């Protein structure tokens, strides 16, 4: 059995979050078990971009607060994302804060690319953690992308799981393809830019490269109700 280091990380305003540090080969189920999470009924693995301007980040935060956060609280969904205080991950943390959420929000990050108080020192190639996350999984073995298999696999760790694609670049496009290979449904947010918009366009090369059997639903960034409807359809029995 792979060794797992358990500890707490210090966040803003004196808050702490439970964390584990693992190797990239750990199974998603073992990683979640090591976190000793409260019960959850479904998993949303969100894949998104970190390099967004402030206006788009704020728009996505509003969208997630209106279309996802209250449902996650009601149904006790676990949400996993990239965990750093940037772009879509910052928007997810802000959405959780706005609704006073207590649902588990798990950041899955490469250990070599993050910084936090009492941990790795700030550096140009290290990014701070988003402070509204409840848990973190730090993955050893390299920079961004080393965590992809684990983050994708978390959607398989509950009877119902779904991938949520918002913006994103090459890594997100690759993660979406892995979800399709696993047979998991994807929700793609049109209007959020980059990989998400390419996937939402059936004439794009990225969309054509997806498996013909891939299950994905396109929702619109200006319509939070469409996100809420898709999440409910995929995650509520």
Buried (B, 14 or more C-beta within 10 A) or exposed (E): EEEBEEEEBBBEEEEEBBBBBBEBEBBBEBBBEBBEBEEBBBBBBBBBBBEBEEEBBBBBBBBBBBBBBBBBBEBBBBBBBBBBBBBBBBBBBBBBBBBEBEBBBBBBBBBBBBBBEEBEEEEEEBBBBBBBBBBBBBBBBEEBBBBBBBBBBBBBBBEBBBBBBBBBBEBBBBBBBBBBEEEBBBBBBBBBBBBBBBBBBEEBEBBEBBEEEBBBBBBBBEBBEBBBBBBEEBBEE
